[in-house]
Amino acid sequence: MEPTTLVQLDDDELYFLLGEEVLKGEQNFNFLSRKQIIEKAKVWFRLNLPLFQNKVCQNAAIREAYEKQDTGNIVAGIIDLIAGALTGIAPATVAYLLYRQGIKLLCKTQWGIKA
């Protein structure tokens, strides 16, 4: 899916896309409801958040883009960083979910940002 299309989706739609990618190899995938797929995607996302947080918050280019409020370069930087860490999952979907949850919140400790 194109990044411009992903921007238009709400969080549940993004989680559904992520869930389809994460679960596509599971035997009972076709029997899961939309709600179950979204919930499983949320669990996967939470479990992998520390990996993404390390990659994103230690990257100087993403920090610079954040300081300039350059959404395009923030998302593009996240996509580039996590693409190698994901297999069979579209990094753009994860990048938009990370961005929407808030880079400031995600990186506040590493970047010394006060809430």
URGI-V864938 format. One record per run of one state. SS is the DSSP state (H for helix, E for strand, - for the rest). FROM is the first residue (numbers start at 1). TO is the last residue. If there is no record, write none. Layout:
BEGIN
SS;FROM;TO
SS;FROM;TO
END
This chain:
BEGIN
-;1;2
H;3;7
-;8;10
H;11;23
-;24;28
H;29;31
-;32;33
H;34;57
-;58;59
H;60;67
-;68;70
H;71;83
-;84;90
H;91;101
-;102;102
H;103;111
-;112;115
END
